[in-house]
Amino acid sequence: MKLEDTTVTIEPRSVGACLDLAFVFYRCHARSLLFLTLLFALPAVALSAVLVAAIGESGVLWGSLGFFLVCPVLGAVVVSGAGRAVFGEPLEPMAALRGLSGVWLRLAFSLFTTRLMVLLGLACLVLPGLLLDVYFGFLVEVMVLERLHGGEARRRCRGLTTPTYLDLLFRECALLLFLAVATVALFTLVDQLLGLLLGHSLLSGLESRFLGDSLRRLFADPWTMALLTATLWFVYPLARLAWFFSYLDARIRKEGWDLELGFRMEARRIEARV
């Protein structure tokens, strides 16, 4: 992978620009990204439906915990494929999975331990969890793309986040808000389409006067949870891609990738003239 072979413009980007680029990138590589998402979404959807059918509305909590712990693995696969596609290589599902060879065990252990730390932080008034999540936010990129691990990976994460910590915190909150809003919007859209086709909507039983009771009954329905889980998993890669482009933005601002690319292109033009 060479910096001069990048397929996206190397320039600083705001969180909105990163999200916009994520949509464009997803559209260009939709088939491969959908296939990779299905590998994780199908078991998660089935498990969430089974949990809700077995233990009722409390199955939502266990399903949410499962998503929280497992979604970084899908994120790692997406980053593996996107990292190669950005630097001129085709995004193929098997190539994205092979890109994690050699780091699977270390990556899984690191992700599991950091997610537990973030979970404990979220239980302590939420903010500590968000701060920890930002601190370890680029751990996947560092381990998968830069092939660092252990203390080197942690120092690299600290180096990438320290200068722009508040900006990255804002970006994470914005992307989490996007993930929540987009999931609800997509869930509602699919539910309404199913209502038109089948004559019955899952949300038709909601009553504004008794919204809490209606939501509890809704979350106790296996079909509802299966659909909600599916929409969450299919929206997640968009948010993860936007965070990956924020990693590129952090490297551009900290390490001057845009200047380096300009120098390399100019050097090529000079060599061609000689």
C-alpha positions in Angstrom: 0.0 0.0 0.0 1.4 3.3 -1.1 0.2 6.8 -0.1 0.4 8.0 -3.7 -2.1 5.3 -4.8 -4.9 6.5 -2.6 -8.4 6.5 -4.1 -9.8 9.3 -1.9 -8.5 12.8 -1.6 -6.0 13.2 1.2 -7.2 16.3 2.9 -8.5 17.4 6.4 -12.2 16.6 6.9 -14.8 17.5 9.4 -17.0 14.9 10.9 -19.8 15.8 8.4 -17.3 15.3 5.5 -16.1 12.0 7.0 -19.7 10.8 7.2 -20.4 12.0 3.6 -17.4 10.2 2.4 -18.5 7.0 4.3 -21.8 7.1 2.3 -19.9 7.5 -1.0 -17.5 4.7 -0.1 -20.3 2.4 1.0 -22.1 2.9 -2.2 -19.0 2.1 -4.2 -18.3 -1.1 -2.3 -21.9 -2.0 -1.2 -21.8 -5.6 -2.3 -18.6 -6.5 -0.4 -19.6 -4.5 2.7 -23.1 -6.0 2.8 -21.6 -9.5 2.6 -19.3 -8.8 5.5 -22.1 -7.3 7.5 -24.3 -10.4 6.9 -21.7 -12.6 8.4 -22.3 -10.9 11.7 -25.9 -9.6 11.3 -27.5 -13.0 10.7 -26.3 -14.7 13.9 -27.0 -11.6 15.9 -30.6 -11.3 14.6 -31.3 -14.9 15.3 -29.8 -14.7 18.8 -31.7 -11.5 19.7 -35.0 -13.1 18.6 -34.3 -16.2 20.6 -33.3 -14.3 23.7 -36.5 -12.1 23.6 -38.6 -15.2 23.0 -37.0 -17.0 25.9 -36.7 -14.3 28.6 -38.9 -11.5 27.4 -38.0 -7.8 27.3 -34.9 -8.3 29.4 -33.5 -10.0 26.3 -33.0 -6.5 24.8 -30.3 -5.8 27.4 -28.4 -9.0 26.7 -28.8 -8.4 22.9 -27.5 -4.8 23.3 -24.5 -6.1 25.4 -23.7 -8.6 22.7 -23.7 -5.9 20.0 -21.5 -3.6 22.2 -18.9 -6.4 22.6 -19.0 -7.9 19.1 -19.5 -4.9 16.8 -15.8 -3.9 17.0 -15.0 -7.3 15.3 -17.1 -6.3 12.4 -15.4 -2.9 12.6 -12.0 -4.5 12.3 -13.0 -6.4 9.2 -14.5 -3.3 7.7 -11.3 -1.3 8.5 -9.1 -4.2 7.0 -11.1 -4.0 3.7 -11.4 -0.2 3.6 -7.8 0.3 4.4 -6.8 -1.6 1.3 -9.5 0.0 -0.9 -8.4 3.5 0.1 -4.8 2.6 -1.0 -5.8 1.3 -4.4 -6.5 -2.4 -3.7 -9.9 -3.9 -4.4 -12.2 -4.5 -1.4 -12.9 -8.2 -1.5 -14.5 -9.9 1.5 -12.0 -12.7 1.7 -9.1 -10.3 1.4 -10.6 -8.2 4.2 -10.8 -11.3 6.4 -7.3 -12.4 5.5 -6.1 -8.9 6.4 -6.6 -9.8 10.1 -4.4 -12.9 9.9 -1.7 -12.8 12.4 -3.5 -10.3 14.7 -6.8 -12.1 15.4 -5.9 -13.3 18.9 -4.2 -10.1 20.0 -6.9 -8.0 18.5 -9.7 -10.0 20.0 -8.1 -9.9 23.5 -7.4 -6.1 23.2 -10.9 -5.4 22.0 -12.5 -7.4 24.7 -10.5 -5.9 27.5 -11.0 -2.3 26.2 -14.7 -2.8 25.7 -15.0 -4.1 29.3 -13.2 -0.9 30.5 -15.5 1.3 28.4 -18.5 -0.6 29.8 -17.4 0.0 33.4 -16.8 3.7 32.5 -20.3 4.0 31.0 -21.8 2.6 34.2 -20.0 5.5 36.0 -22.1 8.4 34.8 -21.4 7.7 31.1 -18.7 10.3 30.5 -15.7 8.2 31.7 -16.8 5.5 29.2 -16.9 7.9 26.4 -13.5 9.3 27.3 -12.0 5.8 27.4 -13.7 4.9 24.1 -12.1 8.0 22.4 -8.7 7.1 23.9 -8.9 3.6 22.4 -10.9 4.7 19.4 -8.1 4.0 16.8 -7.0 0.8 18.4 -8.3 -1.3 15.5 -6.7 0.9 12.9 -3.4 0.8 14.8 -3.4 -3.0 15.2 -4.8 -3.9 11.8 -3.3 -1.3 9.4 -0.1 -0.3 11.3 0.5 -3.8 12.8 1.4 -2.5 16.2 0.4 -4.3 19.4 0.8 -4.2 23.2 2.5 -1.1 24.6 3.3 0.2 21.2 -0.3 0.2 20.1 -1.4 2.0 23.3 1.3 4.7 22.9 0.3 5.1 19.2 -3.4 5.5 20.2 -2.4 8.1 22.8 -0.2 9.9 20.2 -3.1 10.1 17.7 -5.7 11.3 20.1 -3.8 13.6 22.4 -3.6 16.7 20.2 -7.3 16.6 19.1 -9.0 14.8 22.0 -11.9 17.2 22.3 -12.5 17.2 18.5 -12.5 13.3 18.5 -14.9 13.3 21.5 -17.3 15.6 19.5 -16.9 13.3 16.5 -17.7 10.2 18.5 -20.8 11.8 20.0 -22.0 12.9 16.6 -21.5 9.5 15.1 -23.3 7.8 18.0 -26.2 10.2 17.5 -26.2 9.4 13.7 -26.1 5.6 14.5 -29.1 6.0 16.8 -31.2 8.3 14.6 -30.4 6.3 11.4 -31.3 3.0 13.0 -34.6 4.3 14.3 -35.4 5.9 10.9 -34.5 2.7 8.9 -36.4 0.5 11.4 -39.5 2.8 11.0 -39.2 2.8 7.2 -38.9 -1.0 6.9 -41.7 -1.4 9.4 -44.0 0.8 7.3 -43.1 -1.0 4.1 -43.9 -4.3 5.8 -47.2 -2.8 6.9 -48.0 -1.8 3.3 -47.1 -5.3 2.0 -48.5 -7.4 4.8 -51.3 -5.1 6.1 -49.8 -5.0 9.7 -47.1 -2.8 11.1 -45.1 -3.7 14.2 -45.4 -0.1 15.4 -49.2 0.0 15.0 -49.7 -1.0 18.6 -47.9 2.1 20.0 -50.0 4.5 22.0 -48.7 7.9 22.9 -50.7 7.9 26.2 -49.1 4.7 27.4 -45.8 4.9 25.5 -43.7 3.2 28.2 -46.0 0.1 28.3 -46.3 0.0 24.5 -42.5 0.0 24.1 -42.1 -2.8 26.7 -44.6 -4.9 24.8 -42.9 -4.0 21.5 -39.4 -5.0 22.9 -40.9 -8.3 24.1 -41.8 -9.2 20.5 -39.1 -11.4 18.9 -39.9 -10.2 15.4 -39.5 -6.5 16.5 -36.2 -7.2 18.1 -35.0 -9.2 15.1 -35.8 -6.2 12.8 -34.3 -3.7 15.1 -31.1 -5.7 15.5 -30.9 -6.1 11.8 -31.2 -2.4 11.1 -28.6 -1.6 13.8 -26.0 -4.0 12.3 -26.6 -2.6 8.8 -26.2 1.0 9.8 -23.1 0.4 11.9 -20.6 0.0 9.0 -21.5 3.6 7.9 -20.6 5.0 11.3 -17.5 2.8 11.5 -16.3 4.0 8.1 -16.8 7.6 9.1 -14.6 6.9 12.2 -12.0 5.2 10.0 -11.9 8.4 7.8 -11.5 10.4 11.1 -8.4 8.2 11.7 -7.1 9.3 8.3 -8.0 12.9 9.2 -6.1 12.6 12.5 -3.0 11.4 10.6 -3.3 14.1 8.0 -3.5 16.8 10.7 -0.8 15.3 12.9 1.6 13.8 10.3 0.9 16.0 7.2 -0.2 13.2 4.9 -1.6 15.7 2.4 1.8 17.5 2.2 3.7 14.2 1.9 1.4 13.1 -1.0 1.9 16.5 -2.7 5.7 16.1 -2.4 5.5 12.5 -3.8 3.4 13.5 -6.8 5.7 16.5 -7.5 8.7 14.1 -7.3 7.1 11.8 -9.9 6.5 14.7 -12.2 10.1 15.8 -11.9 11.4 12.2 -12.6 9.1 12.0 -15.7 10.7 15.2 -17.1 14.3 14.1 -16.5 
